[in-house]
Structures are given as structure tokens and as C-alpha cells.
Amino acid sequence: MGSETTGKQGDETAPKSTTFSFAGARKGFIACVPVALGVAGYGVLFGVLARQAGLSIAESTLMSATVVAGAAQVIAIGVWDQPIPVAVVVGTVFIVNLRYLLMGASLRPWFEKLSPLQAYGSVFVMADENWALTIQELRSGNPAGAFLLGSGIAIWLFWVLSTVLGAAAGGVIDDPETYGLDFMLTAVFVTIAVGLWEGRSDLLPWLVAAGVAVGTAQLLGGEWYILFGGLAGAGVEMIRYDD
């Protein structure tokens, strides 16, 4: 099963065609397992925090299986209360996850000719980690469009299973920081950043994104820094691309 995708003229990173096959999904799954193991550590942390916030094991697992967004879920649990502040929880998660608009847009040169089921089904399991792996794979010239789906399934599987483990251990682990679980996501993101680094040409957009993020965090608080930092870095890259 395959689909044809034509990249933009002059865009050397976009392949002439994108395939969607079981082999591509399998490759993505296998490649993402080491990263998914790191994500699992963060899943345990979420499970522990969810139980401490009053969610049952089943509720914690259902949230992980349907939301599939580690940072947003942990932040949502941080504002969880009884009665549940629905507007605050939904608004906070929405802001944090707005970055997925930028991430999804970056895949368009490869995904625009895939069927809606193939494209949107893959994006459902897109996380920061497997998005980064997929971008690297596609930029290298491998047209395996199903790589995102396979790697996303690996993330989803380990995330859900680790949530169950953390929720079950929620009554035993009083402080997750004691075991370094709070650092797992930071370690994974640092690894991703190193993998995405393409040289000195990346320095300007990265510095702008970091500067805007820090400034936004100081001025607005909350999680707006994620969105504004990402938009600033993307804006610089768009200007450079057009030039």
C-alpha cells in the first residue's frame, strides 16, 4: 500500500514519494522502543500523581490511553481538584498542546498525499519524541510515512502500561522525586534536542525560541511560554527559508 507525495520545489528535505506500509510502521516501532522506555519512567510518575490526586487506576489508565500527552496530563493533574475545575483543566491542556499544530504542519510535505485515515490516524499517536524521530527519518530520505504511526504505537503502549504501574504503586511512592522520576522527561527532551541539532545554522532559531520562552514565562506565567517560544523559533526559520 503506498501513496505519492510531491515535495515543494527547492525543498531538498522532502522526498518525491511517501509510502505507507507495515514495514515502515514496524521500523518506527522498533526504532522508538528505547525512547519509549524513557517515556515509561515519566508514565510511572503520572500514574503516581494521578492516584495521589484521587483518580482510580482505571481512570488514570483511560486518561493516558485517550489523551496521550505526558506534559499536559501532569500539568492537568497539578490543577486537579474536587469539584473538577473543567475550564481550567481543558484550557491548560489546550495551551500546552498547541505546539502540536506546529509539529503537524512540519509533516505536511510528506503527509499531504496520504489518505485522511493514514495521516490523522498517525497524528493521533504523535508525541514530541516520535515526531522528532520521524522528522529525522524523513529528512534522511526514507519515505516511510508509517514510521510515525509505528513509533507512536510504541510510545502509546509504554505510556499506558507505565501509567498502570505508577497508579498501582501510587500508595507506596510518596515522593516521585526521591527516585528521580521527575527528571525522566527532561532527559528524554535533551536527547531529542541533540538528535535534531543540524549545526550552527540552527543556532539563531533555537536562541530566539529559548529567549522568547524565558521572557514569556517571566511575564505571563502558566504554560504560554511553550506556545510563544515555538512560534518564535518557527517564525525565524520561515523567514530564513523564504530568503
Order of alpha helices (4+ residues) and beta strands (2+ residues): beta-beta-alpha-alpha-alpha-alpha-alpha-alpha-alpha-alpha-alpha-alpha-alpha-alpha
